[in-house]
Amino acid sequence: MKLKANDTILFIGDSITDVGRDRDDSQHLGYGYPLMIAGNLLAAYPELDLKILNRGIGGNHVSHLQARWQSDCLDLQPDIVSILIGINDTWHSVGTKEFGNKEELKRFEAEYRDILMQVKEKTNAKIVMVEPYVLPYPEDRKEWRFDLDQRIQIIRDLAKEFSTEFVPLDGILHSIGIKSNYQYLTGEDGVHPTIAGHGVIAKEWLKIIEN
């Protein structure tokens, strides 16, 4: 994916993207992987005058993205939109009847497909889909796989259906965690990245540029 002059790149999702951004400052990038990516791109391509935006909101499910898609995506008319969503759909359903429920998974797929369709129909943006993940520390996170694995497969299928760029983040983080340790990447909850974890996400995202 090649960048063009004056491209607007939008990162959108949940707390993994949000990372303390100032909601009162529309240009604030937070303190995670969007900031790291922005630093790399702005340093590498000063002549392109890129505009980079963060619209992550902690706690969001895909339904929250769908509800704010007009204002936080379409109205911005991005040239590239990067989506990382899904872990809260799993996390917040643990211990409920929605966990791994087929009807719930169908709803998830329909809502995700809707936001992708809107991008295709109402913008000229290229789409980057980043798969959600959970690492197996603490131990009970392994139980989440039953629900999350099905959502990841839905996201992979949608990436193929819509011919998007795709970052297979779950597998990448696991492979690194196996060689080192999981806490190094996601601290004490298996989800929220450490500085190293954000660095991995940024590194893998940047691989799609000019590939």
RATA-V407828 format. One record per backbone hydrogen bond with DSSP energy under -0.5 kcal/mol. NH is the residue of the N-H (numbers start at 1). CO is the residue of the C=O. E is the energy in kcal/mol with one decimal. If there is no record, write none. Layout:
[[NH/CO/E] [NH/CO/E]]
This chain:
[[6/48/-3.9] [7/4/-1.6] [9/7/-0.5] [9/51/-3.1] [10/8/-0.5] [10/80/-3.1] [11/53/-2.5] [12/82/-2.6] [13/55/-0.5] [14/84/-1.0] [17/14/-1.2] [18/14/-2.6] [19/15/-1.7] [21/18/-0.6] [23/21/-0.8] [25/22/-1.8] [26/24/-0.6] [28/25/-1.9] [31/19/-1.9] [32/29/-0.5] [35/32/-0.7] [36/32/-1.9] [37/33/-2.8] [38/34/-2.6] [39/35/-2.5] [40/36/-1.9] [41/37/-2.8] [42/38/-3.0] [43/39/-1.6] [44/40/-2.1] [45/41/-2.5] [48/45/-1.6] [49/46/-0.8] [51/7/-2.9] [53/9/-3.0] [55/11/-3.3] [57/13/-2.2] [60/57/-1.6] [65/61/-1.6] [66/62/-2.4] [67/63/-2.0] [68/64/-1.6] [69/66/-0.9] [72/68/-2.7] [73/69/-1.3] [74/69/-2.3] [75/70/-3.1] [76/73/-1.0] [77/73/-0.7] [77/74/-1.2] [78/73/-0.6] [79/8/-2.5] [80/8/-1.9] [81/126/-2.7] [82/10/-3.4] [83/81/-0.5] [83/128/-2.8] [84/12/-1.9] [85/130/-0.5] [90/86/-1.3] [91/87/-3.3] [92/88/-2.5] [93/90/-1.5] [94/90/-0.7] [94/91/-1.0] [96/93/-2.3] [99/93/-0.6] [99/96/-1.2] [101/98/-1.9] [105/101/-2.3] [106/102/-2.1] [107/103/-2.1] [108/104/-2.4] [109/105/-2.4] [110/106/-2.5] [111/107/-2.5] [112/108/-2.4] [113/109/-2.8] [114/110/-2.0] [115/111/-1.8] [116/112/-1.9] [117/113/-2.7] [118/114/-2.3] [119/115/-1.7] [120/116/-2.2] [121/117/-2.5] [122/118/-2.5] [123/119/-1.5] [126/79/-2.8] [128/81/-2.7] [129/127/-0.5] [129/165/-2.6] [130/83/-2.9] [130/128/-0.5] [131/129/-0.5] [131/167/-2.1] [135/190/-2.3] [137/135/-1.6] [141/138/-2.0] [142/139/-1.8] [143/140/-1.4] [144/141/-1.2] [145/142/-1.2] [146/143/-0.8] [147/144/-1.0] [148/144/-2.7] [149/145/-2.6] [151/147/-1.5] [152/148/-3.0] [153/149/-2.1] [154/150/-1.8] [155/151/-2.5] [156/152/-2.6] [157/153/-2.4] [158/154/-2.4] [159/155/-2.4] [160/156/-1.9] [161/157/-2.6] [162/158/-2.7] [163/160/-0.8] [164/159/-2.1] [165/127/-2.7] [167/129/-2.5] [168/166/-0.6] [169/167/-2.2] [172/168/-1.7] [173/169/-2.8] [174/170/-1.9] [175/171/-2.3] [176/172/-1.8] [177/173/-2.7] [178/174/-2.5] [179/175/-1.1] [180/176/-2.0] [184/181/-0.7] [185/182/-1.5] [186/182/-2.1] [187/183/-2.1] [189/186/-1.5] [190/186/-1.0] [191/186/-0.5] [194/185/-2.4] [198/194/-2.7] [199/195/-2.2] [200/196/-2.1] [201/197/-2.2] [202/198/-2.7] [203/199/-2.5] [204/200/-2.7] [205/201/-2.5] [206/202/-2.5] [207/203/-0.8] [207/204/-0.5] [208/205/-1.7] [209/206/-1.3] [210/1/-3.4] [211/208/-1.4]]
